[in-house]
Amino acid sequence: MSKIAMVLDILSDGKWHGIDELQQRLELDEYEVQEIAAFLSKYDFAKSDEENRKVRINRDFQKFLAQTLT
């Protein structure tokens, strides 16, 4: 499974997740998690709260993923 897919799997619940939490759960370094979060935000797949170091999936993208996975 790709690193982006692993992050999306965690974010698929629609809740905010901290960068530190994602690092620990996925055993990735901070740079990797931040780069993935930036990529997802850039293409509007997720929203980033840089001040609080959190990320969550965009609701429209969450619905799209739910439809494609069922």
N, CA, C and O atoms as a Maestro MAE file, in Angstrom:
{
 s_m_m2io_version
 :::
 2.0.0
}

f_m_ct {
 s_m_title
 :::
 protein
 m_atom[280] {
  # First column is atom index #
  i_m_mmod_type
  r_m_x_coord
  r_m_y_coord
  r_m_z_coord
  i_m_residue_number
  s_m_chain_name
  s_m_pdb_residue_name
  s_m_pdb_atom_name
  i_m_atomic_number
  :::
  1 25 0.854 -1.176 0.000 1 A "MET " " N  " 7
  2 3 0.000 0.000 0.000 1 A "MET " " CA " 6
  3 2 0.901 1.240 0.000 1 A "MET " " C  " 6
  4 15 1.894 1.292 0.726 1 A "MET " " O  " 8
  5 25 0.552 2.228 -0.811 2 A "SER " " N  " 7
  6 3 1.359 3.452 -0.871 2 A "SER " " CA " 6
  7 2 1.195 4.272 0.412 2 A "SER " " C  " 6
  8 15 0.239 4.098 1.168 2 A "SER " " O  " 8
  9 25 2.143 5.155 0.628 3 A "LYS " " N  " 7
  10 3 2.098 6.014 1.811 3 A "LYS " " CA " 6
  11 2 0.878 6.923 1.779 3 A "LYS " " C  " 6
  12 15 0.254 7.165 2.812 3 A "LYS " " O  " 8
  13 25 0.536 7.427 0.599 4 A "ILE " " N  " 7
  14 3 -0.654 8.284 0.479 4 A "ILE " " CA " 6
  15 2 -1.906 7.478 0.807 4 A "ILE " " C  " 6
  16 15 -2.794 7.970 1.503 4 A "ILE " " O  " 8
  17 25 -1.985 6.250 0.314 5 A "ALA " " N  " 7
  18 3 -3.143 5.406 0.598 5 A "ALA " " CA " 6
  19 2 -3.249 5.116 2.093 5 A "ALA " " C  " 6
  20 15 -4.353 5.057 2.636 5 A "ALA " " O  " 8
  21 25 -2.119 4.937 2.756 6 A "MET " " N  " 7
  22 3 -2.143 4.675 4.200 6 A "MET " " CA " 6
  23 2 -2.675 5.890 4.952 6 A "MET " " C  " 6
  24 15 -3.462 5.748 5.888 6 A "MET " " O  " 8
  25 25 -2.248 7.078 4.546 7 A "VAL " " N  " 7
  26 3 -2.741 8.301 5.185 7 A "VAL " " CA " 6
  27 2 -4.237 8.449 4.921 7 A "VAL " " C  " 6
  28 15 -5.001 8.749 5.839 7 A "VAL " " O  " 8
  29 25 -4.656 8.244 3.688 8 A "LEU " " N  " 7
  30 3 -6.079 8.359 3.356 8 A "LEU " " CA " 6
  31 2 -6.922 7.347 4.123 8 A "LEU " " C  " 6
  32 15 -8.060 7.640 4.490 8 A "LEU " " O  " 8
  33 25 -6.382 6.179 4.362 9 A "ASP " " N  " 7
  34 3 -7.107 5.165 5.130 9 A "ASP " " CA " 6
  35 2 -7.424 5.684 6.531 9 A "ASP " " C  " 6
  36 15 -8.532 5.498 7.033 9 A "ASP " " O  " 8
  37 25 -6.454 6.328 7.152 10 A "ILE " " N  " 7
  38 3 -6.678 6.893 8.488 10 A "ILE " " CA " 6
  39 2 -7.620 8.093 8.417 10 A "ILE " " C  " 6
  40 15 -8.513 8.233 9.253 10 A "ILE " " O  " 8
  41 25 -7.425 8.950 7.432 11 A "LEU " " N  " 7
  42 3 -8.246 10.159 7.321 11 A "LEU " " CA " 6
  43 2 -9.682 9.873 6.894 11 A "LEU " " C  " 6
  44 15 -10.551 10.737 7.022 11 A "LEU " " O  " 8
  45 25 -9.934 8.685 6.394 12 A "SER " " N  " 7
  46 3 -11.263 8.372 5.846 12 A "SER " " CA " 6
  47 2 -12.393 8.473 6.864 12 A "SER " " C  " 6
  48 15 -13.563 8.477 6.482 12 A "SER " " O  " 8
  49 25 -12.065 8.555 8.159 13 A "ASP " " N  " 7
  50 3 -13.121 8.712 9.168 13 A "ASP " " CA " 6
  51 2 -13.659 10.138 9.232 13 A "ASP " " C  " 6
  52 15 -14.652 10.396 9.912 13 A "ASP " " O  " 8
  53 25 -13.004 11.073 8.522 14 A "GLY " " N  " 7
  54 3 -13.485 12.448 8.462 14 A "GLY " " CA " 6
  55 2 -13.089 13.316 9.635 14 A "GLY " " C  " 6
  56 15 -13.444 14.494 9.669 14 A "GLY " " O  " 8
  57 25 -12.361 12.771 10.601 15 A "LYS " " N  " 7
  58 3 -11.953 13.527 11.784 15 A "LYS " " CA " 6
  59 2 -10.592 14.169 11.554 15 A "LYS " " C  " 6
  60 15 -9.839 13.763 10.668 15 A "LYS " " O  " 8
  61 25 -10.288 15.186 12.371 16 A "TRP " " N  " 7
  62 3 -8.966 15.804 12.353 16 A "TRP " " CA " 6
  63 2 -7.969 14.826 12.960 16 A "TRP " " C  " 6
  64 15 -8.248 14.177 13.969 16 A "TRP " " O  " 8
  65 25 -6.802 14.731 12.329 17 A "HIS " " N  " 7
  66 3 -5.721 13.882 12.840 17 A "HIS " " CA " 6
  67 2 -4.449 14.706 12.876 17 A "HIS " " C  " 6
  68 15 -4.123 15.418 11.926 17 A "HIS " " O  " 8
  69 25 -3.733 14.599 13.989 18 A "GLY " " N  " 7
  70 3 -2.490 15.335 14.144 18 A "GLY " " CA " 6
  71 2 -1.351 14.722 13.341 18 A "GLY " " C  " 6
  72 15 -1.315 13.514 13.105 18 A "GLY " " O  " 8
  73 25 -0.430 15.570 12.931 19 A "ILE " " N  " 7
  74 3 0.761 15.117 12.206 19 A "ILE " " CA " 6
  75 2 1.520 14.104 13.062 19 A "ILE " " C  " 6
  76 15 1.981 13.081 12.555 19 A "ILE " " O  " 8
  77 25 1.651 14.387 14.359 20 A "ASP " " N  " 7
  78 3 2.360 13.466 15.263 20 A "ASP " " CA " 6
  79 2 1.664 12.105 15.318 20 A "ASP " " C  " 6
  80 15 2.323 11.066 15.307 20 A "ASP " " O  " 8
  81 25 0.349 12.116 15.377 21 A "GLU " " N  " 7
  82 3 -0.416 10.867 15.396 21 A "GLU " " CA " 6
  83 2 -0.159 10.061 14.120 21 A "GLU " " C  " 6
  84 15 0.084 8.856 14.181 21 A "GLU " " O  " 8
  85 25 -0.212 10.726 12.976 22 A "LEU " " N  " 7
  86 3 0.015 10.035 11.703 22 A "LEU " " CA " 6
  87 2 1.432 9.473 11.631 22 A "LEU " " C  " 6
  88 15 1.638 8.366 11.132 22 A "LEU " " O  " 8
  89 25 2.403 10.230 12.125 23 A "GLN " " N  " 7
  90 3 3.782 9.750 12.149 23 A "GLN " " CA " 6
  91 2 3.887 8.450 12.935 23 A "GLN " " C  " 6
  92 15 4.492 7.483 12.472 23 A "GLN " " O  " 8
  93 25 3.299 8.432 14.115 24 A "GLN " " N  " 7
  94 3 3.380 7.261 14.984 24 A "GLN " " CA " 6
  95 2 2.635 6.071 14.395 24 A "GLN " " C  " 6
  96 15 3.159 4.958 14.376 24 A "GLN " " O  " 8
  97 25 1.427 6.298 13.918 25 A "ARG " " N  " 7
  98 3 0.612 5.193 13.413 25 A "ARG " " CA " 6
  99 2 1.178 4.582 12.141 25 A "ARG " " C  " 6
  100 15 1.044 3.380 11.913 25 A "ARG " " O  " 8
  101 25 1.813 5.410 11.312 26 A "LEU " " N  " 7
  102 3 2.309 4.934 10.023 26 A "LEU " " CA " 6
  103 2 3.814 4.690 10.014 26 A "LEU " " C  " 6
  104 15 4.366 4.196 9.031 26 A "LEU " " O  " 8
  105 25 4.469 5.041 11.114 27 A "GLU " " N  " 7
  106 3 5.916 4.897 11.226 27 A "GLU " " CA " 6
  107 2 6.643 5.615 10.093 27 A "GLU " " C  " 6
  108 15 7.553 5.073 9.465 27 A "GLU " " O  " 8
  109 25 6.210 6.858 9.852 28 A "LEU " " N  " 7
  110 3 6.835 7.727 8.857 28 A "LEU " " CA " 6
  111 2 7.486 8.889 9.588 28 A "LEU " " C  " 6
  112 15 7.117 9.191 10.723 28 A "LEU " " O  " 8
  113 25 8.457 9.547 8.950 29 A "ASP " " N  " 7
  114 3 9.042 10.712 9.600 29 A "ASP " " CA " 6
  115 2 8.165 11.941 9.345 29 A "ASP " " C  " 6
  116 15 7.287 11.926 8.483 29 A "ASP " " O  " 8
  117 25 8.419 12.984 10.099 30 A "GLU " " N  " 7
  118 3 7.590 14.195 10.030 30 A "GLU " " CA " 6
  119 2 7.568 14.784 8.623 30 A "GLU " " C  " 6
  120 15 6.521 15.222 8.145 30 A "GLU " " O  " 8
  121 25 8.716 14.795 7.968 31 A "TYR " " N  " 7
  122 3 8.802 15.356 6.618 31 A "TYR " " CA " 6
  123 2 7.856 14.618 5.664 31 A "TYR " " C  " 6
  124 15 7.142 15.255 4.889 31 A "TYR " " O  " 8
  125 25 7.847 13.289 5.715 32 A "GLU " " N  " 7
  126 3 6.987 12.510 4.819 32 A "GLU " " CA " 6
  127 2 5.509 12.820 5.056 32 A "GLU " " C  " 6
  128 15 4.746 13.011 4.108 32 A "GLU " " O  " 8
  129 25 5.121 12.866 6.310 33 A "VAL " " N  " 7
  130 3 3.722 13.142 6.639 33 A "VAL " " CA " 6
  131 2 3.342 14.545 6.201 33 A "VAL " " C  " 6
  132 15 2.257 14.754 5.658 33 A "VAL " " O  " 8
  133 25 4.228 15.514 6.432 34 A "GLN " " N  " 7
  134 3 3.936 16.893 6.038 34 A "GLN " " CA " 6
  135 2 3.838 17.022 4.516 34 A "GLN " " C  " 6
  136 15 2.983 17.753 4.016 34 A "GLN " " O  " 8
  137 25 4.692 16.327 3.782 35 A "GLU " " N  " 7
  138 3 4.654 16.368 2.318 35 A "GLU " " CA " 6
  139 2 3.361 15.746 1.785 35 A "GLU " " C  " 6
  140 15 2.759 16.272 0.849 35 A "GLU " " O  " 8
  141 25 2.939 14.640 2.374 36 A "ILE " " N  " 7
  142 3 1.687 13.997 1.959 36 A "ILE " " CA " 6
  143 2 0.509 14.911 2.269 36 A "ILE " " C  " 6
  144 15 -0.385 15.071 1.438 36 A "ILE " " O  " 8
  145 25 0.497 15.508 3.453 37 A "ALA " " N  " 7
  146 3 -0.584 16.425 3.832 37 A "ALA " " CA " 6
  147 2 -0.616 17.630 2.892 37 A "ALA " " C  " 6
  148 15 -1.693 18.082 2.502 37 A "ALA " " O  " 8
  149 25 0.549 18.149 2.529 38 A "ALA " " N  " 7
  150 3 0.616 19.288 1.610 38 A "ALA " " CA " 6
  151 2 0.087 18.902 0.232 38 A "ALA " " C  " 6
  152 15 -0.644 19.672 -0.391 38 A "ALA " " O  " 8
  153 25 0.449 17.724 -0.243 39 A "PHE " " N  " 7
  154 3 -0.037 17.238 -1.535 39 A "PHE " " CA " 6
  155 2 -1.563 17.102 -1.514 39 A "PHE " " C  " 6
  156 15 -2.241 17.565 -2.430 39 A "PHE " " O  " 8
  157 25 -2.096 16.472 -0.475 40 A "LEU " " N  " 7
  158 3 -3.542 16.273 -0.377 40 A "LEU " " CA " 6
  159 2 -4.273 17.612 -0.289 40 A "LEU " " C  " 6
  160 15 -5.357 17.766 -0.851 40 A "LEU " " O  " 8
  161 25 -3.690 18.570 0.408 41 A "SER " " N  " 7
  162 3 -4.303 19.892 0.522 41 A "SER " " CA " 6
  163 2 -4.235 20.655 -0.798 41 A "SER " " C  " 6
  164 15 -5.196 21.314 -1.197 41 A "SER " " O  " 8
  165 25 -3.098 20.558 -1.465 42 A "LYS " " N  " 7
  166 3 -2.908 21.279 -2.724 42 A "LYS " " CA " 6
  167 2 -3.973 20.908 -3.749 42 A "LYS " " C  " 6
  168 15 -4.461 21.765 -4.486 42 A "LYS " " O  " 8
  169 25 -4.331 19.621 -3.791 43 A "TYR " " N  " 7
  170 3 -5.313 19.155 -4.770 43 A "TYR " " CA " 6
  171 2 -6.715 19.005 -4.183 43 A "TYR " " C  " 6
  172 15 -7.578 18.347 -4.764 43 A "TYR " " O  " 8
  173 25 -6.927 19.633 -3.009 44 A "ASP " " N  " 7
  174 3 -8.234 19.705 -2.348 44 A "ASP " " CA " 6
  175 2 -8.797 18.332 -1.960 44 A "ASP " " C  " 6
  176 15 -10.012 18.142 -1.917 44 A "ASP " " O  " 8
  177 25 -7.906 17.385 -1.681 45 A "PHE " " N  " 7
  178 3 -8.336 16.087 -1.168 45 A "PHE " " CA " 6
  179 2 -8.466 16.127 0.353 45 A "PHE " " C  " 6
  180 15 -9.170 15.313 0.949 45 A "PHE " " O  " 8
  181 25 -7.782 17.078 0.966 46 A "ALA " " N  " 7
  182 3 -7.790 17.208 2.427 46 A "ALA " " CA " 6
  183 2 -7.622 18.674 2.792 46 A "ALA " " C  " 6
  184 15 -7.254 19.511 1.968 46 A "ALA " " O  " 8
  185 25 -7.904 18.952 4.059 47 A "LYS " " N  " 7
  186 3 -7.716 20.293 4.595 47 A "LYS " " CA " 6
  187 2 -6.647 20.208 5.670 47 A "LYS " " C  " 6
  188 15 -6.640 19.284 6.483 47 A "LYS " " O  " 8
  189 25 -5.753 21.174 5.666 48 A "SER " " N  " 7
  190 3 -4.693 21.216 6.667 48 A "SER " " CA " 6
  191 2 -4.887 22.401 7.588 48 A "SER " " C  " 6
  192 15 -5.203 23.505 7.144 48 A "SER " " O  " 8
  193 25 -4.695 22.165 8.861 49 A "ASP " " N  " 7
  194 3 -4.653 23.218 9.866 49 A "ASP " " CA " 6
  195 2 -3.189 23.288 10.301 49 A "ASP " " C  " 6
  196 15 -2.769 22.611 11.239 49 A "ASP " " O  " 8
  197 25 -2.426 24.123 9.598 50 A "GLU " " N  " 7
  198 3 -0.985 24.168 9.834 50 A "GLU " " CA " 6
  199 2 -0.642 24.690 11.223 50 A "GLU " " C  " 6
  200 15 0.349 24.267 11.818 50 A "GLU " " O  " 8
  201 25 -1.453 25.608 11.742 51 A "GLU " " N  " 7
  202 3 -1.188 26.167 13.070 51 A "GLU " " CA " 6
  203 2 -1.257 25.085 14.149 51 A "GLU " " C  " 6
  204 15 -0.422 25.042 15.052 51 A "GLU " " O  " 8
  205 25 -2.264 24.212 14.043 52 A "ASN " " N  " 7
  206 3 -2.445 23.150 15.035 52 A "ASN " " CA " 6
  207 2 -1.872 21.810 14.584 52 A "ASN " " C  " 6
  208 15 -2.008 20.803 15.278 52 A "ASN " " O  " 8
  209 25 -1.219 21.806 13.393 53 A "ARG " " N  " 7
  210 3 -0.564 20.608 12.857 53 A "ARG " " CA " 6
  211 2 -1.532 19.430 12.746 53 A "ARG " " C  " 6
  212 15 -1.260 18.328 13.222 53 A "ARG " " O  " 8
  213 25 -2.679 19.702 12.098 54 A "LYS " " N  " 7
  214 3 -3.691 18.667 11.908 54 A "LYS " " CA " 6
  215 2 -4.149 18.638 10.464 54 A "LYS " " C  " 6
  216 15 -3.999 19.613 9.727 54 A "LYS " " O  " 8
  217 25 -4.707 17.511 10.072 55 A "VAL " " N  " 7
  218 3 -5.215 17.345 8.705 55 A "VAL " " CA " 6
  219 2 -6.470 16.479 8.761 55 A "VAL " " C  " 6
  220 15 -6.596 15.602 9.616 55 A "VAL " " O  " 8
  221 25 -7.388 16.736 7.843 56 A "ARG " " N  " 7
  222 3 -8.569 15.882 7.715 56 A "ARG " " CA " 6
  223 2 -8.972 15.828 6.249 56 A "ARG " " C  " 6
  224 15 -8.645 16.721 5.467 56 A "ARG " " O  " 8
  225 25 -9.668 14.797 5.901 57 A "ILE " " N  " 7
  226 3 -10.075 14.590 4.516 57 A "ILE " " CA " 6
  227 2 -11.180 15.575 4.143 57 A "ILE " " C  " 6
  228 15 -12.019 15.918 4.976 57 A "ILE " " O  " 8
  229 25 -11.176 16.019 2.911 58 A "ASN " " N  " 7
  230 3 -12.226 16.874 2.382 58 A "ASN " " CA " 6
  231 2 -13.508 16.036 2.294 58 A "ASN " " C  " 6
  232 15 -13.469 14.909 1.800 58 A "ASN " " O  " 8
  233 25 -14.620 16.559 2.755 59 A "ARG " " N  " 7
  234 3 -15.878 15.781 2.809 59 A "ARG " " CA " 6
  235 2 -16.321 15.273 1.441 59 A "ARG " " C  " 6
  236 15 -16.790 14.140 1.328 59 A "ARG " " O  " 8
  237 25 -16.182 16.083 0.414 60 A "ASP " " N  " 7
  238 3 -16.561 15.634 -0.933 60 A "ASP " " CA " 6
  239 2 -15.681 14.481 -1.391 60 A "ASP " " C  " 6
  240 15 -16.171 13.526 -1.994 60 A "ASP " " O  " 8
  241 25 -14.387 14.564 -1.110 61 A "PHE " " N  " 7
  242 3 -13.482 13.486 -1.479 61 A "PHE " " CA " 6
  243 2 -13.765 12.236 -0.644 61 A "PHE " " C  " 6
  244 15 -13.643 11.114 -1.136 61 A "PHE " " O  " 8
  245 25 -14.142 12.435 0.611 62 A "GLN " " N  " 7
  246 3 -14.507 11.309 1.482 62 A "GLN " " CA " 6
  247 2 -15.701 10.557 0.893 62 A "GLN " " C  " 6
  248 15 -15.713 9.326 0.873 62 A "GLN " " O  " 8
  249 25 -16.702 11.294 0.415 63 A "LYS " " N  " 7
  250 3 -17.873 10.657 -0.207 63 A "LYS " " CA " 6
  251 2 -17.471 9.907 -1.473 63 A "LYS " " C  " 6
  252 15 -17.942 8.797 -1.722 63 A "LYS " " O  " 8
  253 25 -16.594 10.522 -2.270 64 A "PHE " " N  " 7
  254 3 -16.117 9.874 -3.489 64 A "PHE " " CA " 6
  255 2 -15.393 8.568 -3.159 64 A "PHE " " C  " 6
  256 15 -15.625 7.550 -3.811 64 A "PHE " " O  " 8
  257 25 -14.528 8.591 -2.164 65 A "LEU " " N  " 7
  258 3 -13.818 7.367 -1.783 65 A "LEU " " CA " 6
  259 2 -14.783 6.288 -1.304 65 A "LEU " " C  " 6
  260 15 -14.627 5.113 -1.636 65 A "LEU " " O  " 8
  261 25 -15.766 6.689 -0.533 66 A "ALA " " N  " 7
  262 3 -16.736 5.718 -0.021 66 A "ALA " " CA " 6
  263 2 -17.483 5.041 -1.170 66 A "ALA " " C  " 6
  264 15 -17.756 3.842 -1.112 66 A "ALA " " O  " 8
  265 25 -17.809 5.793 -2.194 67 A "GLN " " N  " 7
  266 3 -18.530 5.239 -3.337 67 A "GLN " " CA " 6
  267 2 -17.656 4.301 -4.159 67 A "GLN " " C  " 6
  268 15 -18.133 3.285 -4.664 67 A "GLN " " O  " 8
  269 25 -16.380 4.640 -4.292 68 A "THR " " N  " 7
  270 3 -15.507 3.817 -5.128 68 A "THR " " CA " 6
  271 2 -15.051 2.562 -4.398 68 A "THR " " C  " 6
  272 15 -14.656 1.591 -5.044 68 A "THR " " O  " 8
  273 25 -15.095 2.557 -3.086 69 A "LEU " " N  " 7
  274 3 -14.646 1.397 -2.337 69 A "LEU " " CA " 6
  275 2 -15.757 0.396 -2.048 69 A "LEU " " C  " 6
  276 15 -15.492 -0.700 -1.554 69 A "LEU " " O  " 8
  277 25 -16.986 0.763 -2.349 70 A "THR " " N  " 7
  278 3 -18.097 -0.159 -2.070 70 A "THR " " CA " 6
  279 2 -18.521 -0.893 -3.310 70 A "THR " " C  " 6
  280 15 -19.442 -1.709 -3.260 70 A "THR " " O  " 8
  :::
 }
 m_bond[279] {
  # First column is bond index #
  i_m_from
  i_m_to
  i_m_order
  :::
  1 1 2 1
  2 2 3 1
  3 3 4 2
  4 3 5 1
  5 5 6 1
  6 6 7 1
  7 7 8 2
  8 7 9 1
  9 9 10 1
  10 10 11 1
  11 11 12 2
  12 11 13 1
  13 13 14 1
  14 14 15 1
  15 15 16 2
  16 15 17 1
  17 17 18 1
  18 18 19 1
  19 19 20 2
  20 19 21 1
  21 21 22 1
  22 22 23 1
  23 23 24 2
  24 23 25 1
  25 25 26 1
  26 26 27 1
  27 27 28 2
  28 27 29 1
  29 29 30 1
  30 30 31 1
  31 31 32 2
  32 31 33 1
  33 33 34 1
  34 34 35 1
  35 35 36 2
  36 35 37 1
  37 37 38 1
  38 38 39 1
  39 39 40 2
  40 39 41 1
  41 41 42 1
  42 42 43 1
  43 43 44 2
  44 43 45 1
  45 45 46 1
  46 46 47 1
  47 47 48 2
  48 47 49 1
  49 49 50 1
  50 50 51 1
  51 51 52 2
  52 51 53 1
  53 53 54 1
  54 54 55 1
  55 55 56 2
  56 55 57 1
  57 57 58 1
  58 58 59 1
  59 59 60 2
  60 59 61 1
  61 61 62 1
  62 62 63 1
  63 63 64 2
  64 63 65 1
  65 65 66 1
  66 66 67 1
  67 67 68 2
  68 67 69 1
  69 69 70 1
  70 70 71 1
  71 71 72 2
  72 71 73 1
  73 73 74 1
  74 74 75 1
  75 75 76 2
  76 75 77 1
  77 77 78 1
  78 78 79 1
  79 79 80 2
  80 79 81 1
  81 81 82 1
  82 82 83 1
  83 83 84 2
  84 83 85 1
  85 85 86 1
  86 86 87 1
  87 87 88 2
  88 87 89 1
  89 89 90 1
  90 90 91 1
  91 91 92 2
  92 91 93 1
  93 93 94 1
  94 94 95 1
  95 95 96 2
  96 95 97 1
  97 97 98 1
  98 98 99 1
  99 99 100 2
  100 99 101 1
  101 101 102 1
  102 102 103 1
  103 103 104 2
  104 103 105 1
  105 105 106 1
  106 106 107 1
  107 107 108 2
  108 107 109 1
  109 109 110 1
  110 110 111 1
  111 111 112 2
  112 111 113 1
  113 113 114 1
  114 114 115 1
  115 115 116 2
  116 115 117 1
  117 117 118 1
  118 118 119 1
  119 119 120 2
  120 119 121 1
  121 121 122 1
  122 122 123 1
  123 123 124 2
  124 123 125 1
  125 125 126 1
  126 126 127 1
  127 127 128 2
  128 127 129 1
  129 129 130 1
  130 130 131 1
  131 131 132 2
  132 131 133 1
  133 133 134 1
  134 134 135 1
  135 135 136 2
  136 135 137 1
  137 137 138 1
  138 138 139 1
  139 139 140 2
  140 139 141 1
  141 141 142 1
  142 142 143 1
  143 143 144 2
  144 143 145 1
  145 145 146 1
  146 146 147 1
  147 147 148 2
  148 147 149 1
  149 149 150 1
  150 150 151 1
  151 151 152 2
  152 151 153 1
  153 153 154 1
  154 154 155 1
  155 155 156 2
  156 155 157 1
  157 157 158 1
  158 158 159 1
  159 159 160 2
  160 159 161 1
  161 161 162 1
  162 162 163 1
  163 163 164 2
  164 163 165 1
  165 165 166 1
  166 166 167 1
  167 167 168 2
  168 167 169 1
  169 169 170 1
  170 170 171 1
  171 171 172 2
  172 171 173 1
  173 173 174 1
  174 174 175 1
  175 175 176 2
  176 175 177 1
  177 177 178 1
  178 178 179 1
  179 179 180 2
  180 179 181 1
  181 181 182 1
  182 182 183 1
  183 183 184 2
  184 183 185 1
  185 185 186 1
  186 186 187 1
  187 187 188 2
  188 187 189 1
  189 189 190 1
  190 190 191 1
  191 191 192 2
  192 191 193 1
  193 193 194 1
  194 194 195 1
  195 195 196 2
  196 195 197 1
  197 197 198 1
  198 198 199 1
  199 199 200 2
  200 199 201 1
  201 201 202 1
  202 202 203 1
  203 203 204 2
  204 203 205 1
  205 205 206 1
  206 206 207 1
  207 207 208 2
  208 207 209 1
  209 209 210 1
  210 210 211 1
  211 211 212 2
  212 211 213 1
  213 213 214 1
  214 214 215 1
  215 215 216 2
  216 215 217 1
  217 217 218 1
  218 218 219 1
  219 219 220 2
  220 219 221 1
  221 221 222 1
  222 222 223 1
  223 223 224 2
  224 223 225 1
  225 225 226 1
  226 226 227 1
  227 227 228 2
  228 227 229 1
  229 229 230 1
  230 230 231 1
  231 231 232 2
  232 231 233 1
  233 233 234 1
  234 234 235 1
  235 235 236 2
  236 235 237 1
  237 237 238 1
  238 238 239 1
  239 239 240 2
  240 239 241 1
  241 241 242 1
  242 242 243 1
  243 243 244 2
  244 243 245 1
  245 245 246 1
  246 246 247 1
  247 247 248 2
  248 247 249 1
  249 249 250 1
  250 250 251 1
  251 251 252 2
  252 251 253 1
  253 253 254 1
  254 254 255 1
  255 255 256 2
  256 255 257 1
  257 257 258 1
  258 258 259 1
  259 259 260 2
  260 259 261 1
  261 261 262 1
  262 262 263 1
  263 263 264 2
  264 263 265 1
  265 265 266 1
  266 266 267 1
  267 267 268 2
  268 267 269 1
  269 269 270 1
  270 270 271 1
  271 271 272 2
  272 271 273 1
  273 273 274 1
  274 274 275 1
  275 275 276 2
  276 275 277 1
  277 277 278 1
  278 278 279 1
  279 279 280 2
  :::
 }
}
